[in-house]
Amino acid sequence: MKSIFLVLASLLLSHSARAEDMTDAAFAAMLENATLEGTWAPIAGKQLGEEKSDRYEVARAEPKGDEQWAIVWKVRYQGQLIEYPIPAVVKFAGDAAVLFLDAVPVGDGGTWSARVLFHGDSYAGRWWNEKGKGGTVSGVIKRSSDD
């Protein structure tokens, strides 16, 4: 009988210590005025290349319904900072979010695809273009409120 109580107590404690599941509101708050700062590395012929610094500024993430989102990036164009919405699918897996980009058009006429996992204050993923070039990304999520 004592062992049943220990098992039940263990289950209750482990459940209460588990992180909360990710929600639309939590994901939007995670990316509100955020900077993704880290590294990227090319992948070619199953070989990982040299890591390089990487930085993306996000204005906000806007849910559009049915897992559809607009991730609004801050981009420098001709000396001005503009907001550029990118359509994405976001799916939640427990306390993490996975962003899916599939053949999203970019300014040079090409398309980009990606899978990026967001968890806590970090991100990691894989990207590629229609020409088969791609690589990895990883880093931390910083918000202006972190200063």
C-alpha angles and dihedrals in degrees: 000000000000091000092055090056091048091051092048092047090049092051092049093049094047091049094050091048092053116107117253118263116261116258134190089257093049093049092048090049091048091059100035106124090341133158118212104210124180142081142305129202129193121238118211127164092352089304124121112224131211116302118245132190116271133188134176128180118213122196095189147317115242121199112222098182135265094047091307117132141172112222104201110210126194107231131182110230123171091342095310130104109233133176115241119189116213119195113233143163116233122195126184124225108185107295094351135078126215118205118207123198116182119189094326111182116243131196097268094059095260130110132235133205129189148166114209127177118210117198128162106320097336142077136197133175155126131265136184141170134224090267092061095253116133149126148182133290131196139158148106133302114234124187128199087242089062092073 
